[in-house]
Amino acid sequence: MRIDQSKADPHYVYWWLQGMYAEGRTWAYQNRSTGIANFQFQHFLDAEVVRLPRREEQRAIAATLGAIDDKIESNRRATAAGESLVRTIVESALDASEGEDGVLGDYCALVKSQVKVEAIDPAANYIGLEYMPRGSIFLNRWGKAEGLGSNKTAFRRGDLLFGKLRPYFKKVGIAPIDGVCSTDILAVRPKNPRDIALVAAVAASDALIDALSAGSTGTRMPRASWKDLAAWRVPVLTTAERIELSARVDPLVERLTQLTFESHRLAALRDALMPELLSGRLRVPVGTS
């Protein structure tokens, strides 16, 4: 689409669209014969714009919301750089280890704390596959358990969540909070909390993911198994090696986890501000010229 910039600022239109989607507007038409919902451009063009502020205010609104997004993106880049360093440190420690041969199951165990849906607190934190980013072991999105329709698995902060459905999506991350997760996610708990960075880096490695994807069951919806995950070959670090690795990566993991909380809070702030600014209930000061 090409925006008529004599009437609207393109960045403001972007946020207006985000606001419409947040309210559930998709401009989709349900085809009765196929059951498939398709985007209808004409419905989109006919959408009523209840309030279109003057362009100076449009730009101010877009700049305010954009500044929050810029900070979230800055945190994402910092997290990605830090995660790369964590992985490198872990891989170097494993390559240089003088410990015995072992498997990932020597470091962690499967969490089997299933919670029946009727016993789940609606205010509990919930993580489904849709909340987990691809290829990052630091999670910054989660929701509430209100309205869940099936049993879930209870996990604790510091557990590793491994998306077993379509493992090639690489949805593997350290839980920053306590909560419940989808049963399409394996909750894995380090036997020693200081080993979480090692467990996460190994479980999220390309070599392991590729192997699990090749051996996963199911054709349309392949699933990885805890048995195969636990059997992945990993050297068992000596006590001295584990202490040294923990001393190097623990402060970094803690800092990156704090960034995930900051990004989560910023996203909540942005989502709360957006309808208020777009509706005019909250105004951004602009110049009078």
Order of alpha helices (4+ residues) and beta strands (2+ residues): alpha-beta-beta-alpha-alpha-beta-beta-beta-beta-beta-beta-beta-beta-beta-alpha-alpha-alpha-alpha
